[in-house]
Every structure is written in structure tokens, then in C-alpha cells.
């Protein structure tokens, strides 16, 4: 989809409402309440949806509960953004029902990461930009935090430029394209569905947590063999955390380098996005320029 066809939800103003939903895993109530207090102190109205503090096994509620909360938030004309409380697992249960809603008639910012990558894929399928960013557990730390501050600026209409250190495995180059990506384990399961984000002209970013090196390698080979890597203009390797070295590779980055080194597009390693404290907010479906240099500093520049 061309960038001129992407719908960017309206910028938030003081007094605008943010709805907190839990589309996947359950979360401790105090984490949500603390995040809501931080948002209210910034001048926003906050509605904690009825099942956001619930519990149903590993989930915040049944699939019907979680769908009901999101349907209500998307339908509410006062709500301008939907903050997902946490990730975990569960968006896939309700993604088709959410896709049947007229989301593009009153587009809202959807915020989150991890399993919320499926929500971003849904929004992209509707031609709506969304924000891959931290959720309640981090937002409760306040807007003095640099990543929370960046999220607030995006919600208020700014487009960021991020500058970060280069890595020994980087592949130099400059590329422009539509930013798409998120959690690799989630996205790989959406290939050949209406929510497949591996499209021509993308700047692709990937991250994951708790997956063994060989499983990430297997997923990357799926992208190679399916032709997904032949479609993209650039690749951003975020943080792959909480894994153990194996017999073949001492670290995840070496494996990823070996799988991707044959391609001509620029590749930036060790980008601060993923299941880490420093998780830069990224606008999904926005046009960006990725610059990977040998001068020690790389950048992601968001276009207006």
C-alpha cells in the first residue's frame, strides 16, 4: 500500500480520551491503574475498559470479553487512542471479528508491542497507522522517560528521528520504504492471511523474546524461502532477548547475520526496539528512511 493511502489518526489534545484494553494476557491491576494515573496527569481522559483488569486463565477475559472491550473502544467517538495493557498471547482469537468492524471510519491510534503486533497487522490491513511502543508497565514510569516522551510527541503529531549506535554486523546503505514489523513469532504466523505484513517496499523491523536461536533461524529461513526478504528495501534488527547460546551460534546476532548477509538491502543491528527497557516508539505503516553508515551512527527518519 502506498504511503499516501495510509490513514494517520488525529493528533491528541488535552482532554482527549485514551481507552486501556487488554486484548491478550492478563495484567496486575496496579500496573494499569498507575499507567492511567500518569496519562491523566498529562491531561488525558482515561477509560479502563471493563475486562482490562480481568482474568480468564492466561487471558484478561474470554475472547468475547476482549472483543467486546475493543469493539466498544473503536466505536466510541470520544476515544482517540487505544493503549493495550500488555502483550502475552490472544489477539489472534479476535482478529477476524475486529477486522469486520469499520475501523477506518473513525481511526484511532493503537499502541503496544509483543502480541500486539497482530493488532498492528490488523490496522495495516485497514490502511491505518499505529504505534509499536511500550505499554502500561513502562508508561507508569512517567513521561520523564525518553521513550514515553517520544510516544507522547507522536500522539501529539510529531514525527521522530532516531539515532543509534552502529553494530559490527551492519550492512551499509540508505533505503526508504513503509515501516512494517514487530514480534517475529507473531508475524510469521500471519503469513498468507489478510494480515500478512511482508510486502513489497517495506522497511522491516523484527524483535522477539524467549525463543531459542534455532527457532529464530527457522523463522528467518521461512522468510527467505517464501521470498519475503526479496520484497523489502531495508531491515532493522531489534532486540532478541532471554535466550541461551546453542551449539551452533554463540549469540543471536551472529546467526541473523549469517542468514541475511547475502542480501543487498541495508541492515541495522542492535536497534533499541523490543522486550527491553529502551524500546523506541515506531509508527507502523509510516514512510521512513533507514540510514546505515560506517561512521558509528545509524538513523531512522520518519517522513511526514
Backbone bond lengths (Angstrom), bond angles and torsions (degrees), N, CA, C in turn:
res aa  C-N    CA-C-N  psi(-1)  N-CA   C-N-CA  omega(-1)  CA-C   N-CA-C  phi
1 X - - - 1.468 - - 1.525 109.22 -
2 X 1.310 117.52 132.79 1.455 121.28 -179.85 1.518 110.36 -72.23
3 X 1.345 115.41 149.08 1.454 119.81 -174.44 1.520 112.54 -62.35
4 X 1.361 117.46 -30.05 1.464 118.10 -178.65 1.529 112.02 -68.25
5 X 1.317 117.31 -15.63 1.458 120.36 178.19 1.519 113.35 -93.12
6 X 1.317 117.12 -3.06 1.457 121.08 179.83 1.526 109.86 -77.72
7 X 1.325 115.44 134.67 1.466 121.68 176.29 1.524 108.22 -92.02
8 X 1.327 115.86 124.33 1.462 120.33 174.42 1.522 107.99 -102.00
9 X 1.336 117.79 119.45 1.471 119.40 177.63 1.524 110.88 -55.22
10 X 1.313 115.72 157.28 1.460 120.68 -176.87 1.526 111.35 -66.95
11 X 1.330 115.23 152.97 1.460 120.94 177.54 1.524 109.94 -68.63
12 X 1.318 115.58 148.65 1.464 120.29 -179.45 1.521 111.03 -87.29
13 X 1.325 115.04 145.77 1.455 123.90 177.77 1.524 108.46 -122.03
14 X 1.341 117.08 162.30 1.471 118.55 173.46 1.529 110.26 -55.47
15 X 1.305 116.35 135.34 1.456 121.34 -178.52 1.507 114.64 95.27
16 X 1.352 117.05 -13.62 1.463 119.75 176.69 1.527 109.98 -69.68
17 X 1.326 114.70 155.03 1.466 119.82 -175.64 1.527 111.46 -98.67
18 X 1.328 114.51 137.72 1.459 123.19 170.69 1.521 107.58 -115.46
19 X 1.319 117.16 126.00 1.465 122.01 177.19 1.522 108.90 -96.84
20 X 1.313 117.20 133.13 1.463 121.78 175.81 1.523 108.30 -101.58
21 X 1.331 115.22 118.74 1.466 122.55 178.44 1.519 109.17 -119.96
22 X 1.323 116.03 157.80 1.463 121.37 174.53 1.525 108.05 -123.25
23 X 1.335 117.70 86.52 1.471 120.82 -174.20 1.522 113.95 -74.31
24 X 1.329 117.12 -8.56 1.466 119.59 -173.44 1.529 110.11 -134.95
25 X 1.339 117.03 -103.71 1.457 120.77 -173.37 1.512 114.40 -77.30
26 X 1.328 114.82 159.99 1.464 121.31 175.50 1.522 109.24 -74.30
27 X 1.330 115.55 160.08 1.459 121.07 -177.16 1.518 109.06 -145.97
28 X 1.315 116.34 149.85 1.462 120.75 178.06 1.522 109.66 -65.37
29 X 1.309 115.97 136.58 1.461 121.39 -174.95 1.518 112.07 -60.44
30 X 1.337 117.42 -39.24 1.461 119.30 -175.78 1.525 111.83 -64.54
31 X 1.335 118.08 -29.58 1.463 121.20 177.83 1.522 110.10 -65.71
32 X 1.304 116.92 -44.94 1.462 121.58 178.98 1.525 110.83 -66.61
33 X 1.310 116.83 -44.13 1.464 120.85 -178.44 1.531 110.78 -64.14
34 X 1.325 117.02 -39.46 1.464 119.82 178.31 1.528 111.20 -66.50
35 X 1.337 116.99 -41.16 1.465 120.07 178.06 1.525 110.63 -64.41
36 X 1.325 116.55 -40.82 1.469 120.47 178.11 1.519 110.95 -60.94
37 X 1.328 117.04 -39.81 1.467 120.73 179.45 1.523 111.00 -63.86
38 X 1.332 117.51 -39.54 1.460 121.50 178.32 1.528 110.19 -63.58
39 X 1.318 117.23 -43.41 1.467 121.00 179.69 1.529 111.33 -66.12
40 X 1.311 116.11 -40.47 1.478 119.23 178.63 1.531 110.89 -65.18
41 X 1.329 116.61 -36.91 1.466 119.95 178.46 1.520 111.62 -64.85
42 X 1.339 116.31 -22.98 1.458 121.21 177.93 1.528 111.65 -85.66
43 X 1.336 117.22 -1.45 1.452 121.10 175.14 1.509 115.30 102.55
44 X 1.331 118.08 4.74 1.455 120.95 179.87 1.528 110.89 -91.87
45 X 1.328 115.41 149.35 1.456 119.80 165.25 1.528 107.26 -79.56
46 X 1.281 116.79 144.39 1.463 120.35 179.70 1.518 109.28 -131.31
47 X 1.329 115.39 129.69 1.456 120.87 172.77 1.524 108.78 -116.56
48 X 1.311 115.97 119.46 1.458 121.15 173.69 1.521 106.75 -87.53
49 X 1.318 115.90 114.44 1.456 120.07 -172.94 1.536 110.96 -66.47
50 X 1.336 117.53 155.32 1.471 121.68 -166.79 1.521 115.76 -54.15
51 X 1.332 118.26 -33.12 1.467 119.69 -175.34 1.526 112.58 -106.56
52 X 1.332 117.67 7.96 1.460 120.47 -177.31 1.524 112.68 -64.96
53 X 1.325 116.81 -26.20 1.461 120.96 179.77 1.528 111.55 -104.45
54 X 1.320 116.58 13.36 1.459 120.81 -175.01 1.519 113.29 -83.81
55 X 1.317 115.12 -177.98 1.464 121.53 179.67 1.521 108.99 -151.71
56 X 1.331 114.84 128.83 1.455 121.82 176.31 1.523 106.17 -146.75
57 X 1.328 116.76 89.85 1.452 120.06 -170.98 1.514 109.53 64.06
58 X 1.325 117.52 -128.63 1.458 120.98 178.21 1.531 112.75 -80.59
59 X 1.325 116.33 -8.06 1.460 121.01 -172.51 1.533 111.61 -100.13
60 X 1.329 115.16 167.45 1.463 119.75 176.74 1.521 111.80 -79.02
61 X 1.302 116.77 -15.47 1.461 122.13 179.72 1.512 109.12 -177.26
62 X 1.298 116.76 178.48 1.457 119.54 173.51 1.525 109.26 -64.65
63 X 1.313 116.36 167.33 1.463 119.63 175.96 1.528 110.49 -57.68
64 X 1.329 117.16 -39.61 1.466 120.66 177.97 1.522 111.16 -63.60
65 X 1.339 116.66 -40.38 1.467 120.73 178.64 1.519 111.02 -61.16
66 X 1.305 115.05 -49.04 1.468 120.01 -176.11 1.525 110.98 -66.94
67 X 1.312 116.30 -40.25 1.463 119.72 176.32 1.525 110.69 -63.30
68 X 1.318 117.22 -42.50 1.459 121.45 -179.05 1.525 111.46 -58.53
69 X 1.327 116.91 -43.80 1.463 120.42 179.50 1.523 111.21 -62.67
70 X 1.325 116.51 -45.96 1.459 119.67 -178.06 1.523 111.43 -69.42
71 X 1.303 117.08 -40.44 1.465 120.04 177.59 1.529 110.31 -58.43
72 X 1.331 116.59 -44.15 1.469 120.40 179.83 1.518 111.34 -65.15
73 X 1.331 116.94 -40.83 1.460 119.98 -179.56 1.527 111.45 -66.76
74 X 1.331 116.65 -41.83 1.466 119.50 178.50 1.534 111.72 -67.05
75 X 1.322 117.01 -30.93 1.464 120.48 -177.79 1.524 113.00 -82.52
76 X 1.311 117.47 -16.96 1.465 121.75 -175.44 1.527 109.94 -76.31
77 X 1.312 116.92 115.16 1.458 121.10 -178.11 1.508 114.07 -65.54
78 X 1.332 117.29 -20.62 1.465 120.66 -179.61 1.527 111.47 -81.84
79 X 1.311 117.42 -27.77 1.462 121.47 -177.27 1.524 110.26 -73.51
80 X 1.330 116.54 128.59 1.458 121.44 -179.82 1.517 112.83 -110.56
81 X 1.336 117.87 -15.98 1.461 120.96 178.52 1.517 109.11 -148.89
82 X 1.328 115.49 148.73 1.462 122.36 176.79 1.522 107.17 -118.89
83 X 1.318 115.73 113.51 1.457 121.77 176.68 1.522 108.46 -94.05
84 X 1.312 116.46 119.78 1.467 120.37 176.81 1.523 108.34 -79.87
85 X 1.326 116.06 130.15 1.453 121.14 -172.34 1.522 112.02 -64.62
86 X 1.331 116.88 -42.67 1.465 122.38 178.48 1.524 108.78 -162.80
87 X 1.339 115.59 176.18 1.454 120.72 177.01 1.516 110.08 -96.72
88 X 1.328 115.60 -120.17 1.463 119.89 -176.79 1.514 110.39 102.57
89 X 1.315 115.54 -110.05 1.463 121.25 177.61 1.521 108.17 -162.06
90 X 1.340 117.26 141.00 1.450 119.44 174.70 1.511 117.15 146.39
91 X 1.350 118.11 -16.88 1.467 119.23 -178.74 1.525 111.29 -59.59
92 X 1.333 116.58 -34.33 1.465 120.46 -177.91 1.531 112.20 -59.25
93 X 1.339 117.34 -25.64 1.467 120.47 179.44 1.530 112.74 -63.29
94 X 1.336 115.97 -29.22 1.469 120.00 -169.25 1.523 113.13 -122.06
95 X 1.327 117.91 2.88 1.459 120.07 -171.82 1.524 111.97 -63.85
96 X 1.326 118.26 -38.56 1.464 119.70 -179.22 1.525 111.65 -67.14
97 X 1.327 116.81 -39.01 1.469 119.39 178.25 1.526 110.95 -67.24
98 X 1.326 116.48 -38.20 1.466 119.46 177.13 1.525 110.99 -65.70
99 X 1.334 116.47 -37.11 1.467 120.46 -179.98 1.518 112.23 -64.07
100 X 1.328 117.32 -24.49 1.463 120.74 179.81 1.528 112.22 -77.89
101 X 1.330 117.28 -9.93 1.464 120.62 179.27 1.537 110.42 -80.89
102 X 1.320 118.35 151.89 1.473 121.32 179.79 1.531 111.54 -80.67
103 X 1.318 117.05 64.08 1.466 122.18 -172.29 1.523 112.75 -62.13
104 X 1.331 116.89 -30.10 1.457 120.40 -175.98 1.535 112.82 -76.10
105 X 1.340 117.99 -12.71 1.472 120.12 -179.06 1.520 112.20 -73.04
106 X 1.311 117.14 -29.72 1.466 121.95 176.94 1.522 107.89 -144.28
107 X 1.336 116.84 73.62 1.467 120.20 -171.46 1.527 112.71 -65.49
108 X 1.311 114.95 140.23 1.463 121.77 179.75 1.526 108.23 -127.61
109 X 1.321 115.95 151.17 1.454 120.19 174.68 1.527 109.18 -70.18
110 X 1.314 116.77 129.10 1.462 122.60 170.76 1.523 107.18 -105.73
111 X 1.339 116.22 129.82 1.466 122.04 -172.74 1.524 109.23 -122.86
112 X 1.330 116.95 132.38 1.455 120.78 175.28 1.511 110.86 157.39
113 X 1.340 116.74 179.29 1.462 121.10 177.18 1.524 108.31 -151.63
114 X 1.328 116.99 -168.97 1.466 122.33 -177.96 1.535 108.69 66.05
115 X 1.333 119.57 -124.38 1.469 120.61 179.60 1.524 111.67 -62.82
116 X 1.321 117.20 -18.30 1.468 121.54 178.01 1.523 110.43 -69.22
117 X 1.334 117.37 -9.18 1.468 119.56 171.61 1.529 111.12 -55.11
118 X 1.320 116.82 -31.66 1.467 119.39 176.69 1.525 110.86 -67.48
119 X 1.322 117.85 -35.36 1.467 120.76 175.13 1.532 110.60 -64.81
120 X 1.327 116.23 -41.82 1.468 119.07 177.68 1.527 110.99 -63.07
121 X 1.321 116.24 -38.35 1.465 119.80 177.91 1.526 110.83 -64.71
122 X 1.320 116.20 -38.22 1.465 121.15 175.18 1.520 110.51 -61.76
123 X 1.339 116.81 -48.74 1.463 119.38 -178.79 1.521 110.98 -62.46
124 X 1.338 116.67 -39.78 1.462 120.02 178.17 1.522 111.20 -62.25
125 X 1.336 117.06 -36.58 1.464 120.31 178.83 1.516 111.54 -64.99
126 X 1.337 116.52 -22.32 1.465 122.14 177.40 1.535 111.78 -94.81
127 X 1.336 115.53 -0.60 1.459 119.17 -179.29 1.507 113.64 76.23
128 X 1.348 117.34 29.70 1.468 122.25 -176.74 1.524 109.08 -118.13
129 X 1.317 116.57 130.53 1.463 121.55 176.54 1.527 110.04 -70.28
130 X 1.329 115.85 152.64 1.462 121.85 178.49 1.523 108.14 -148.02
131 X 1.333 117.17 176.82 1.464 120.01 -171.84 1.520 110.81 -124.58
132 X 1.318 115.73 115.15 1.467 123.34 173.64 1.529 106.40 -81.08
133 X 1.330 116.23 106.22 1.466 119.49 -172.63 1.521 110.22 -159.19
134 X 1.308 114.78 170.77 1.459 121.35 -179.60 1.518 111.89 -62.75
135 X 1.335 114.47 161.60 1.468 121.30 -174.42 1.523 109.42 -117.67
136 X 1.308 117.36 -154.45 1.469 120.76 -168.64 1.521 113.66 -58.69
137 X 1.333 117.91 -39.96 1.460 120.34 -175.88 1.518 112.23 -60.99
138 X 1.320 116.82 -28.09 1.463 119.88 178.89 1.532 111.74 -96.65
139 X 1.304 116.67 -37.85 1.466 119.68 -179.12 1.516 111.42 -62.03
140 X 1.328 117.73 -29.59 1.467 120.02 -179.87 1.529 112.40 -64.07
141 X 1.353 116.59 -14.49 1.458 120.16 178.05 1.528 112.20 -76.25
142 X 1.323 117.38 -11.49 1.456 120.26 174.33 1.516 114.10 99.69
143 X 1.321 115.98 169.91 1.458 121.50 -174.11 1.520 113.74 -91.27
144 X 1.341 117.47 7.02 1.458 119.38 167.01 1.525 110.31 -73.41
145 X 1.309 117.51 -23.35 1.454 122.56 175.12 1.528 109.43 -63.93
146 X 1.340 117.19 135.29 1.472 120.19 -172.55 1.524 112.72 -65.00
147 X 1.320 118.07 -35.88 1.458 119.44 -179.39 1.521 111.31 -74.67
148 X 1.320 117.59 -38.67 1.466 120.28 173.75 1.519 110.67 -62.67
149 X 1.333 115.94 -39.33 1.468 119.77 177.94 1.526 110.73 -63.76
150 X 1.329 117.21 -39.32 1.466 120.40 177.74 1.521 111.27 -65.18
151 X 1.340 116.50 -40.04 1.465 120.07 177.15 1.524 110.21 -60.93
152 X 1.306 117.01 -44.37 1.463 120.83 179.87 1.527 111.06 -60.84
153 X 1.327 117.06 -40.86 1.466 120.28 178.54 1.528 111.49 -63.68
154 X 1.336 116.38 -40.85 1.465 119.58 177.99 1.522 110.35 -62.32
155 X 1.332 116.87 -45.52 1.458 120.42 179.29 1.519 111.82 -60.89
156 X 1.317 116.42 -28.04 1.474 121.25 179.56 1.518 112.75 -90.13
157 X 1.333 117.09 3.96 1.460 119.54 170.98 1.511 116.25 110.16
158 X 1.334 119.55 -1.01 1.457 120.99 -179.38 1.530 110.66 -83.23
159 X 1.314 115.88 158.76 1.459 122.63 175.42 1.534 107.38 -119.43
160 X 1.308 117.59 121.19 1.470 119.59 -171.49 1.519 113.84 -82.56
161 X 1.320 114.58 162.44 1.459 124.23 163.80 1.522 106.55 -123.89
162 X 1.315 116.61 127.85 1.462 120.96 179.65 1.525 108.81 -112.23
163 X 1.319 115.39 134.35 1.462 122.14 176.54 1.520 107.47 -120.59
164 X 1.324 116.22 132.44 1.459 120.13 -175.01 1.524 109.38 -146.84
165 X 1.322 114.94 163.28 1.461 121.05 -175.40 1.527 111.58 -67.65
166 X 1.318 114.84 147.22 1.465 120.40 174.53 1.528 109.69 -76.21
167 X 1.327 115.34 172.14 1.461 122.20 -176.60 1.528 107.73 -136.99
168 X 1.312 116.54 153.36 1.472 120.42 -175.70 1.522 112.88 -61.79
169 X 1.344 117.68 -23.98 1.459 120.32 -178.22 1.528 113.41 -94.90
170 X 1.312 117.92 1.63 1.457 120.42 -179.09 1.531 111.59 -57.03
171 X 1.334 115.09 148.53 1.461 121.04 171.13 1.515 107.25 -112.83
172 X 1.322 116.91 118.49 1.458 121.65 -172.54 1.523 111.87 -67.32
173 X 1.337 113.83 153.12 1.450 120.57 175.86 1.508 111.65 150.46
174 X 1.318 115.14 172.21 1.464 122.82 177.43 1.519 107.75 -127.76
175 X 1.317 116.39 131.84 1.466 120.28 -179.69 1.514 109.63 -142.98
176 X 1.321 115.37 146.66 1.460 122.05 176.22 1.525 108.23 -122.59
177 X 1.325 115.62 141.19 1.457 120.10 179.57 1.503 111.01 -176.54
178 X 1.316 116.22 -171.54 1.459 122.73 179.54 1.524 108.64 -91.77
179 X 1.319 116.57 125.63 1.458 121.20 -177.28 1.524 110.29 -75.15
180 X 1.316 115.13 123.13 1.461 121.80 178.00 1.527 107.83 -140.98
181 X 1.336 116.36 146.37 1.453 116.94 175.90 1.506 113.36 155.46
182 X 1.336 114.37 -159.53 1.452 121.29 -178.35 1.509 110.82 140.18
183 X 1.324 115.93 -142.61 1.456 122.46 -176.19 1.527 110.36 -75.09
184 X 1.325 116.27 120.69 1.461 120.89 -173.37 1.521 111.99 -61.26
185 X 1.337 117.89 -43.82 1.465 120.39 -178.09 1.523 111.92 -61.10
186 X 1.328 116.66 -35.69 1.461 121.14 178.99 1.526 110.44 -73.48
187 X 1.323 116.14 -46.55 1.462 120.44 -174.38 1.519 112.54 -68.11
188 X 1.332 116.90 -34.27 1.457 120.00 -177.60 1.525 110.94 -64.01
189 X 1.347 116.15 -29.28 1.460 120.56 -179.56 1.529 112.61 -78.25
190 X 1.325 116.97 -8.50 1.465 120.85 -179.30 1.524 113.20 -101.54
191 X 1.331 116.74 2.10 1.471 120.25 177.09 1.537 109.32 -61.22
192 X 1.324 114.41 137.42 1.468 122.58 -179.74 1.524 113.13 66.42
193 X 1.313 116.83 22.06 1.464 122.51 168.91 1.527 107.39 -111.80
194 X 1.319 119.23 173.77 1.466 119.82 175.76 1.524 113.69 -63.62
195 X 1.329 117.47 -8.53 1.464 121.83 -174.58 1.528 111.49 -110.49
196 X 1.301 116.84 18.25 1.464 123.13 178.51 1.524 109.01 -68.01
197 X 1.347 117.23 123.27 1.473 119.70 -176.70 1.529 112.50 -101.81
198 X 1.325 117.90 0.68 1.462 119.84 -176.50 1.527 108.95 -84.66
199 X 1.342 114.80 86.45 1.455 121.85 -170.25 1.525 111.40 -120.96
200 X 1.329 113.92 161.98 1.454 121.35 178.92 1.525 110.31 -59.50
201 X 1.336 115.84 139.01 1.459 120.50 172.86 1.509 115.34 79.94
202 X 1.327 117.52 15.57 1.462 120.19 -178.03 1.524 112.13 -84.38
203 X 1.322 114.66 150.07 1.458 121.95 155.66 1.520 104.20 -98.91
204 X 1.317 116.70 111.26 1.460 122.26 -171.47 1.520 110.32 -97.30
205 X 1.345 116.61 132.55 1.464 118.93 172.47 1.524 109.63 -121.83
206 X 1.328 115.01 141.96 1.457 121.73 -174.27 1.524 110.77 -135.36
207 X 1.321 115.87 144.35 1.469 122.83 174.22 1.516 107.55 -151.55
208 X 1.351 116.53 165.90 1.456 119.92 175.05 1.520 109.58 -167.01
209 X 1.333 115.12 169.62 1.464 120.73 -177.23 1.527 109.30 -143.60
210 X 1.336 115.71 138.71 1.446 121.16 171.05 1.517 115.73 71.38
211 X 1.333 117.95 13.80 1.458 120.95 179.89 1.533 109.82 -102.32
212 X 1.326 118.75 132.89 1.471 120.74 175.89 1.529 111.54 -59.56
213 X 1.304 115.38 154.87 1.456 120.12 -178.82 1.529 111.41 -56.52
214 X 1.326 117.18 -42.53 1.469 118.76 -176.17 1.521 111.75 -65.86
215 X 1.345 117.85 -30.59 1.467 119.19 178.39 1.522 111.30 -71.90
216 X 1.330 117.02 -39.53 1.466 119.68 175.80 1.528 109.46 -64.85
217 X 1.322 117.16 -40.27 1.458 120.03 177.29 1.525 110.95 -59.51
218 X 1.316 116.29 -42.74 1.468 120.56 179.60 1.527 110.71 -62.41
219 X 1.328 117.68 -40.54 1.461 120.55 178.04 1.528 111.11 -65.63
220 X 1.333 116.59 -40.87 1.463 119.46 179.24 1.527 111.09 -65.97
221 X 1.316 116.62 -35.50 1.464 118.45 175.87 1.527 111.00 -67.47
222 X 1.305 117.03 -31.37 1.461 118.42 174.82 1.525 110.01 -62.57
223 X 1.338 116.77 -40.20 1.463 119.98 178.01 1.525 110.95 -66.69
224 X 1.318 116.66 -38.01 1.473 119.69 175.89 1.521 111.05 -62.80
225 X 1.327 115.37 -51.93 1.471 120.10 -172.74 1.526 112.94 -70.93
226 X 1.322 116.76 -27.16 1.464 120.36 178.73 1.523 112.60 -81.60
227 X 1.333 116.70 -9.62 1.464 120.31 -178.49 1.513 114.18 88.37
228 X 1.334 117.16 4.88 1.463 119.61 -177.28 1.522 111.49 -62.29
229 X 1.333 117.90 -40.12 1.460 120.26 -179.23 1.529 112.20 -69.74
230 X 1.315 116.92 -20.33 1.467 119.93 177.71 1.525 112.24 -76.12
231 X 1.330 116.51 -12.92 1.460 120.75 -177.14 1.526 113.24 -93.05
232 X 1.335 117.51 -21.59 1.462 119.14 -167.48 1.522 112.09 -89.48
233 X 1.342 114.12 158.96 1.465 121.40 179.04 1.521 112.58 -97.03
234 X 1.323 117.01 -22.17 1.452 120.96 -177.73 1.516 109.85 -166.16
235 X 1.345 115.70 160.53 1.459 120.87 -175.55 1.524 110.31 -134.06
236 X 1.315 115.11 130.30 1.463 123.02 177.83 1.520 107.83 -112.82
237 X 1.323 116.32 116.84 1.460 121.31 178.65 1.527 108.28 -96.39
238 X 1.336 115.03 108.66 1.450 120.28 178.56 1.517 111.09 -82.48
239 X 1.316 115.60 -151.42 1.458 120.94 -174.09 1.531 111.05 -91.94
240 X 1.322 115.61 127.57 1.461 122.92 173.51 1.527 106.12 -111.95
241 X 1.318 116.12 108.99 1.459 121.13 -166.32 1.532 111.95 -121.31
242 X 1.329 114.04 165.47 1.468 123.03 174.99 1.519 113.04 57.23
243 X 1.305 115.44 50.81 1.468 121.07 175.57 1.536 108.24 -128.67
244 X 1.327 116.11 165.67 1.455 121.87 177.79 1.530 109.97 -111.70
245 X 1.336 117.54 144.92 1.470 118.98 173.29 1.532 110.65 -58.86
246 X 1.325 117.35 152.47 1.460 119.57 176.28 1.525 110.30 -123.70
247 X 1.324 116.63 -172.64 1.458 120.91 -173.74 1.524 112.34 -67.77
248 X 1.310 117.21 -24.63 1.460 120.73 -174.01 1.523 113.61 -93.44
249 X 1.334 116.60 -35.47 1.465 120.53 -174.82 1.515 110.15 -136.10
250 X 1.314 115.52 136.96 1.460 119.28 178.19 1.519 112.11 -78.46
251 X 1.326 117.14 -22.31 1.461 119.64 177.81 1.525 110.70 -151.80
252 X 1.326 115.36 163.24 1.455 122.20 -176.26 1.526 111.47 -66.31
253 X 1.331 116.51 -38.94 1.464 120.09 -175.59 1.529 111.58 -62.75
254 X 1.337 117.00 -38.77 1.468 119.41 179.04 1.518 110.97 -63.26
255 X 1.320 116.61 -41.71 1.462 119.62 177.64 1.526 110.84 -63.08
256 X 1.332 117.13 -46.90 1.464 120.39 -178.49 1.531 110.51 -62.02
257 X 1.314 116.49 -40.16 1.464 120.87 177.20 1.529 110.61 -58.92
258 X 1.319 116.88 -45.18 1.467 120.55 -178.63 1.529 111.95 -64.85
259 X 1.326 116.79 -36.72 1.469 120.19 -178.40 1.526 111.28 -73.67
260 X 1.331 117.88 -31.00 1.471 121.12 -171.36 1.528 114.27 -106.95
261 X 1.311 118.92 -3.99 1.473 119.67 -169.73 1.525 113.62 -69.07
262 X 1.313 118.86 -15.16 1.456 120.01 -178.57 1.516 115.01 -82.57
263 X 1.314 117.79 -3.66 1.461 120.70 -176.20 1.530 111.15 -93.37
264 X 1.330 115.78 158.04 1.470 120.69 -175.17 1.522 113.46 -92.12
265 X 1.336 117.82 -15.30 1.472 119.26 -176.65 1.535 110.56 -73.27
266 X 1.353 116.61 154.49 1.468 119.70 177.58 1.528 111.11 -67.27
267 X 1.326 115.43 145.75 1.460 121.76 179.67 1.518 108.62 -132.83
268 X 1.327 116.43 126.82 1.467 122.62 176.37 1.521 108.73 -110.59
269 X 1.324 116.28 123.04 1.455 122.27 178.57 1.533 110.96 -97.48
270 X 1.326 114.85 161.66 1.467 123.11 172.58 1.523 112.66 59.71
271 X 1.321 116.37 37.01 1.470 121.04 177.86 1.541 108.31 -79.31
272 X 1.320 118.03 136.69 1.472 120.52 -174.57 1.525 113.38 -76.43
273 X 1.309 116.03 73.17 1.459 121.26 172.46 1.519 108.46 -141.13
274 X 1.325 117.04 135.31 1.449 120.96 -179.55 1.514 112.55 136.26
275 X 1.328 115.73 -155.24 1.464 122.38 -175.79 1.529 110.22 -84.32
276 X 1.321 114.70 63.16 1.463 122.32 -178.90 1.522 108.36 -140.67
277 X 1.329 116.20 162.95 1.465 120.12 -178.96 1.524 111.71 -63.61
278 X 1.319 117.06 -39.05 1.469 121.33 178.99 1.522 107.66 -94.58
279 X 1.331 115.77 93.34 1.463 123.67 -173.28 1.522 107.74 -124.06
280 X 1.328 116.76 94.24 1.456 120.21 -172.99 1.535 110.64 -67.57
281 X 1.325 118.10 137.50 1.466 120.42 176.41 1.534 110.76 -70.86
282 X 1.323 116.05 131.70 1.456 122.69 -178.70 1.522 109.43 -123.25
283 X 1.323 116.23 133.31 1.465 120.97 -178.33 1.529 108.21 -88.11
284 X 1.317 115.68 107.15 1.463 120.74 177.92 1.530 109.78 -69.05
285 X 1.318 115.75 139.39 1.471 125.34 179.08 1.525 112.93 77.91
286 X 1.332 117.95 4.09 1.465 120.85 175.48 1.524 110.13 -84.92
287 X 1.323 116.04 155.25 1.457 121.30 174.10 1.529 108.63 -81.01
288 X 1.336 115.38 130.83 1.458 120.34 -179.36 1.518 110.34 -135.21
289 X 1.317 115.12 160.16 1.459 121.81 168.80 1.525 108.12 -117.68
290 X 1.318 115.29 125.80 1.459 122.78 176.49 1.523 108.12 -101.26
291 X 1.336 116.01 124.40 1.466 121.56 177.31 1.525 108.53 -117.59
292 X 1.324 114.94 119.64 1.463 121.64 179.01 1.527 107.21 -119.32
293 X 1.316 116.77 116.46 1.463 120.85 -173.21 1.520 110.77 -122.89
294 X 1.319 115.72 176.05 1.460 121.07 174.54 1.520 110.91 -102.78
295 X 1.336 115.99 15.31 1.467 120.79 -176.05 1.522 112.48 -95.15
296 X 1.318 116.81 9.38 1.461 119.65 176.58 1.508 115.15 94.03
297 X 1.340 116.88 -10.27 1.462 119.93 -177.74 1.513 109.64 -136.04
298 X 1.339 115.62 134.64 1.461 122.49 175.70 1.523 108.85 -116.27
299 X 1.327 116.51 168.68 1.463 118.38 -178.67 1.516 111.99 -150.47
300 X 1.341 114.22 152.79 1.461 123.61 168.67 1.519 105.97 -121.63
301 X 1.322 116.31 119.88 1.462 122.27 -176.12 1.518 108.58 -115.17
302 X 1.334 116.36 121.68 1.465 121.85 178.91 1.520 109.49 -88.92
303 X 1.334 116.29 131.82 1.462 121.97 177.73 1.525 109.13 -87.68
304 X 1.284 116.40 157.29 1.458 121.37 174.41 1.519 108.67 -89.68
